[in-house]
Every structure is written in C-alpha cells, then in structure tokens.
Amino acid sequence: MNHQANTNTNHAELINAPKFPTHYTFSDRDGSLDIPYQYNGDYETSIVQELAHQMGGVPSQGMLTNFIFSMACHLRHVCNDNPEWIAEILPTYGHDPEKWMNSIRQACNRCQDTKMPRIMRITLASCKQQILEQMEMEQCNMPPAMPKKLPPLVKLLVSRTPDVYKPAVAHAVFPALASYLWQTRFTYIDNVEHEATLMNVLMAGTGAGKNCITEPINHILQPMRQRDRENMAREREWKQMLQTKGANKDKPKRPEGLVIQEIDPDMTNAAFVQRMADAEGRFLYTKMNEIDQFDALKTSSHSKSQFQIMCLAFDPGNTYGQTRVGCGSVSERVCIRFNWNASTTISKGRKYFSQVLLDGPVSRINFCTIPEREIGADMPVFGTYGEDFDQELRPYLERLQQARGLINCPQAQKLAKHLIEECADFARLSQSRSYENLSYRANVIAYLKAMVLYVAGGEKWDKTLEDFIRWSLQYDMWCKMHFFANDIDDAEVRLNRKGQRGPQNMLDLLPEFFTRLDLHHLRQRLGIETGTVSKMLSNWKQRGYIVPDLATTPTSLDDEVYRKTEKYLKR
C-alpha cells in the first residue's frame, strides 16, 4: 500500500484528494504486489492489526498516547503523511478522541524519516502473504475462467448469452451437438474406439438462471425436431389404424424408419428401448429440467437402473434392452446411444448421486455450474436468436450429420496425452486419489468434445480449440471436485472402516447392478484373499441372491453384469 508522495506536498491538498485509490501496492524487500480494490477494506484493517501485533499488542490505558503516536509514525509511510487517511484506519482503542487525533497529527508533523522502518516492512510482508493466501483461496472457490478466444462454433453458440452464463452454455451444448453424429467413431489414446457419448448436468443455486442453456439447445435441435415431427405423425397414423382393426383382423406392422431422436424425459423404460430400436443406431437425446426426471427410466421402484443406463450410455459398445413374453410387449436389445442434459440445484444434485458416488455415474458425466451473483446485481440480458443465428449454425450441424466412419485427429490425440499428464502431475502434487480417479473419464469427455468441434468445423484444428478443450477439462474437474470430492472421500472412508471391522455382507457393499470387475475391486479394497470371484458369484446365484442381467451383453468376462434379486432386496 505504497502511496508515494512528495514530502513537501501541502496536507490540505492531500485532504481534498480521494482518500483511497483503486489499487494499493504493498512494498517490501521482496518486491511489490498490486492489490485490487475489493481487498482494500479488509487489508487496511489487517495492516493495522498486524502492526499492533508487531509492536507488542495494545497496551494499557496509561500507555495509549505513546502507542497511538508510534502506530501513526509507522502508518504515515503508507498513508502519504496524511493524518486524515491514518484516522480512517487507526482505531481509537478507547482513547480520548481529541488526544487520539492530536497524536496522529503530531506523528505526521514531527516524524521526518523517509526510509520505511524494519517493523513496517515486516508488517507489509506478512500482510502480503495473507493477501496471496486469500487470493489463492478465492481462486479455488471459483471455476477456471473461460478463454477469451473461442472456437468459432462455441463463439457462435454463446454469442447471445450474458457473460455470467457463457461457461455453462459452452459445456451444455455438446450432448445436443453430438446427437447429430451417426456411425461415427473416434480412437482414444488407449486405442479404444468411442462414439460421442456426452451427458451434461448443470448444478447451480436456486434462481441462478439454469434456463440459460435452453435457447441455444433449442436452435441446435431444430433440424432434428423437423424429422422427428414427421415420423411422429407417421407413428400416430399407424396407431390409429391399429385401433380401427378388429381383434381377428390382420393388423399393420410397425412402420420402418420411425427415427425419433428427441425423447420425452418421463417416458417408460419400455418406450425408451423401443425408441432406441427405431433410431437405427442414432443417438437419442433429451433435456431434463430436473435430474430426478431420469427416475422414469427405472425398471422397478426399488432399482437403481437409471444409473446403470448412465454408465452403459457412456461406455462403448454396451447393449441394453428387455425381453418380454407378450406379443404386444417390447422385446428389443440394442446398443445404447443416449445423450442428455439435466439441471438441478447443488443440494439436490449431491443428494441424487450420494448413493452411487463410488459406482461410476459421476465420473462419466460432464458437470457445469453458474456462479452466484452479487445481491442486487443487474439482471443479465440475452441477445436475440434470429434467422441469422440459425443460418450461421446450419453448416456446422450439416457437417456433423454427414460425418461417417472412423475419424482421426492427431492434434486431438496429442492434446489428450498432454492433458492426461497434466492431471497426473496435479494428482501427484495434491495426493488426491479422488482427483486422479475422476480425471480418467473427464479426459475422455474432453477428447470427445474436441472431436465434435473438429468435425463440425470441417476437420480443422487451431489454437482456440486446444485452449478451449484444456479449459473444458479443468472446469469439469473443478465442478466434480467442488461438488463431490468430500462426499467421495467420506464414502471411501466408510467403506474402508467397514472393511476393518471384521466379517460383513459384501453384497450389501455393491450397487444393485454390478460387474465381476466391481466385485474384484471390492475384494481388493477389503483385503480379501480367500476364495475367488467366480466361486463367490456362483454361491450367490445358487442362493437366489443375484441373477445375470440379461439386458446387457458383456464384451469380456470382467464386464458381466449381475443384479440383486427382488428376494434379496426385500429381505
């Protein structure tokens, strides 16, 4: 807070000057640090408190005159010898106000030293460290700032969005964009082929403006909705024909090509399976105003099958469906392709995922948020989404629709490798197991976003795309750590404590749907060496505790899915 001034300056001129500037520069032998205006009030007080501490603390009443005089002699070095400025920040400590002000004026008049005393330099150095710590803490409490230069498609999609909402919109648009891709694959750095399986949850406070993502997504979906409307009309005609036929008359078959990609968030599991079968390998998409609308896809009221759908939708090549005996029932098994958006408050979101923190859904979802605005802040104003917006967007969507086959982007793979290394470095420095575990799939999500932008942009790569994807990963990880890291750590601790208390029901520790690999990892965490996974599964099946999940087709032995029986769940 170094307001250097000419010592010959008239005090009257200083009194008429602004009392506190927009920035302070704290100076010491290590250099200086500009402090933004918002820190001024806190650190004026902090300097005085630290200086009083360095001087041995506030003395008894009889020594206050000398103490206040000494404090003012030191403070004059950061207040331009201005008694009025010193009076703004120096407490009276219960001293007579007139004597207190006289001591301050005497200090400014009598003390002529221009060299800052050592005790004041120590005080400023200590305050400087406090500032750095607070700034670092505040940065940790805010998500990373979005790059100023954005890829053209992202720049367009956030162009009508107020600044406070732009990061959320920049993340939320990807599930809808990726739903245009069909029969398109990308090879990740582990040589596994992925499709653009992207799911997004916006978690923000009540009244934060979560609806900001709606208009951009609506305009992305316009071409898809036009075809959906035509096929929904064909489906209605077919259903009407069914109703006109008698029980003994030939009924028309379900029409082919009923591709309806945007689905209702409250549809039943059977309708969901039917829509997937009709989609002919395309992505289904839905936008949910609340995350708990996902519960409509439960196969039963006691199950957690909606979380199984989240996991299967992200992992490549998983099949899903149902088998029913009735002729009119849906019996289909298809590769699950399902992209979606959902919104929720932070408390509801944490509660919704609280029972599956160690089971995978959180790591497979891309999260975003909206920072809390100051009380009384101006209302954000949106731009207009007119025909010019749709025309500019159309070429990007057409390129996504036309893409086919295996698409490679060496720059995206190179970036993915760098980001994996950066996440590993941070995990080593922070020693956070949760960060490391969450970063693996977060990097896959970032890579898939990069490929969506690469395809939509005509398979062109530039620095804006690289910067955006790096920020996207960092932002996603910030949200996951901010919202879930403590809960994940607590869940791990509870699990480990259970393992240390002796024999326990291992099946209770597993989710309702689990794989052989899940059981293997649980045995490792609990330090169980007796028996084998196969023997344990065989025993549980014989006793009617579990059954193989026939709705999924495993790609390897480790991927075999089992579910707990109703008999076991109700025991």
Secondary structure, DSSP 8 states (H G I E B T S, - for coil): ------TTS-HHHHHHS-SS-S-EEEEETTEEEEE-GGGHHHHHHHHHHHHHHHTTS---GGGHHHHHHHHHHHHTTTTTT-HHHHHHHS--TT--HHHHHHHHHHHHHH----S--HHHHHHHHHHHHHHHHHHHHHHHTS-----SS--HHHHHHTTTS-GGGHHHHHHHTHHHHHTT--SEEEE-TTS-EE----EEEEE--TTS-GGGGHHHHHHHHHHHHHHHHHHHHHHHHHHHHHHHS-TTS------S-----B--TT--HHHHHHHHHHTTT--EEEEESSGGGGGGG-SSTT--HHHHHHHHHHSTT-EEEE--SSTTS--EEEE--EEEEEEE-HHHHHHHTGGGTTSSHHHHSEEE------TT----------HHHHHHHHHHHHHHHH--EE---HHHHHHHHHHHHHHHHHHHHHT-HHHHHHHHHHHHHHHHHHHHHHHHTTS---HHHHHHHHHHHHHHHHHHHHHHHHHHHHHHHHHHHHHHTSS--HHHHS-SEEEHHHHHHHHHHHT--SS-HHHHHHHHHHTTSEEE-TT---SSGGG-EEEE-HHHHT-
